[in-house]
Amino acid sequence: MGEKIPASISRTIQTKLVLPPDTNHMGTIFGGTVLAYIDEIAAITAMKHSGKIVVTASIDTVTFLSSAKVGDILTLEGVVISTGRTSMEVYVKVKCQHSETGVETLTTTAILTMVAVDSEGLPTKVNGVIPETEEEKVLFKDAQARRERRLMIR
C-alpha cells in the first residue's frame, strides 16, 4: 500500500431533486433509485481517492431509515473509510430535506466496497486512508470485522 491520504480528499457531495418518475404508487422514491444514486456517488468517491477507474465489488449494508417524496431534496455524501490493497470501503449517507417543512432527516446509509482497476480491468493498488471525523474513525476501527464478514460470505 502506498502513502495514506486524508479521507477529506475523497469526500463527495451530490444533491438530487425527487421527481415524479423516481417515485412509486405511494409517492415515495423507489429504493432502487436511491441505490443507483448511492452506487454512483460511491464510484466517484473511490475514483477521487484512488485516481483510478473503479468497479463495485459489494454493497455490504444498506439501511433505509425514512422515505422521500416528490419535491424533496436529497443530499448524498460519500467518503472512503478504509482501504485494502486494491479495494476501498465507501460510506454513503443520504439526507432528505422535506419540501413542505424544510426539516432534514437521514434517509439511508450504506457501505460499499469499490475496487480500483487499471486499463486492462485488473485490480490495482490504492493509497491508504486517514480517517478525520469521529464518524470516520469509528467506521475505520470496525473495517477489519466487516472485511472478515465479507470473506466468510464468499
N, C-alpha and C positions, 0 to 999 in steps of 0.2 A: 504494500500500500504506500502511496506517495505521501506528500505532506497532508496535514489536516487543515481544513479551511472552515471559517465560521459558518454556522447554519444560516445566518442572515444573507449570505451570498445567494442561496437558493430560494429564499422566501419569495413567493409569488402570490399576488392577489388579483382576482378577477371579479368582475361584477356582472350579473346577468339579470335580465327582467323576465319574470314568469309570464309567458304569453299563452293565449287560449290553446294553440296546438300542443303545448307542453303538458296539458292537464288531462285528467281522467274524467269520468262521468260524475264524480263528486266535486269537480272544480279544483282539485289539488294536483300538484305537479307529480308526474309519473316518477316512480323510483328509478326506472331505467334512464330517464333523462338526467336525473341527479347523478347517477353512476357514470354516465358519459361525461358530464362536466368534471366529476372527480378524477376520472382517468386522464382527461385532457390536462388538467392543472398538475396532476402528479407527474405526467410526462414532461411538461415544461419545467417544473421544479427540478426534476432529476437532470434534465439537459443543462440547466443553468449551473448545477453543482458540478457535473462531470465534463461539460463541454463536448459531449458526445451524443450520438443518436441513442435512444433508449427504447426498450420494449417492456411491456408489463409482464412480470413473471407471476405475480399473485396479488389478489386482493384479500388481505388477511381478515380484516374486520370492517364491517360497515354497520353503523348503528344509526337507524332513523329515529330521531327523538321527537320531531314535530313536523308539521307539513307547511307548505307554502301554497298560496292561491294566486290566481291571475292578478297581475298588477303589483305583486310583491317583488322586492329587490333581494336577490341572493348575492352574498359576498362569500367567495371561496378563498381560503388561504391554505397554501401548501408550503411545507418546509421539509428538508431532508433531516431525519432524526437519528439515523445510524447508517453505517456502510459496512459492506463486506469487501471482498477482493474486487468484485465486478458489480456488486449489487448495492442498491440504495433503498432504504426504507423511507417512505414519504408519508408524513402525517397530513391529512387534509381535514379541515373543519369548514362547515357550511353554516353561515348565519343568514337569517331572513329578517329583513325589515318589512314589517307588515304595512301595506299601503294605507289601510284605514286608520291605524292607530299610531304608526311610527315606531311601535315597540319592536325591539330586536330580540330574536330568540335563536338559540343554537338548534339547527335542524338535523344535522348529520355530521358524524365523524367517521373517518376511515383511515386505515393504514394499508398502504400498497407497497409491494416490492418491485422496483424497476431495475433492469439490468442494462448497463452500457454496452453497446456493440460497436464494432469497427465497420468499415465499408464492406467487408465480406459477411457481415452479420454475426461475427464471432464475438463472444464476451471479451471485454477489455477492462483493464484496471481503472479504478476510480480513486480519488483522494478520500481520505477520512474526513470526518466532520467534527466540529467543536460545538456542542450544544451551548446555547447562550441564555435562553429564558428558563425559568423554573419548570415550565411545562415540558420544554425540550429536554431538560436534564432528567426528569422523571421518565420520559419515554425512552431516552438513551439508555438509562440504567436497566430497563426491562427488555432491551433489544435481544440479548442472548437467549432469554426464555422464549421469546417469540420465534427466533430462528430455530431453536430446538424443536418447538411445536410444529413448525413448517416441515422440518426434515422428517419428523415422525409420520406426518400425513402422507408424504411421498412414498 
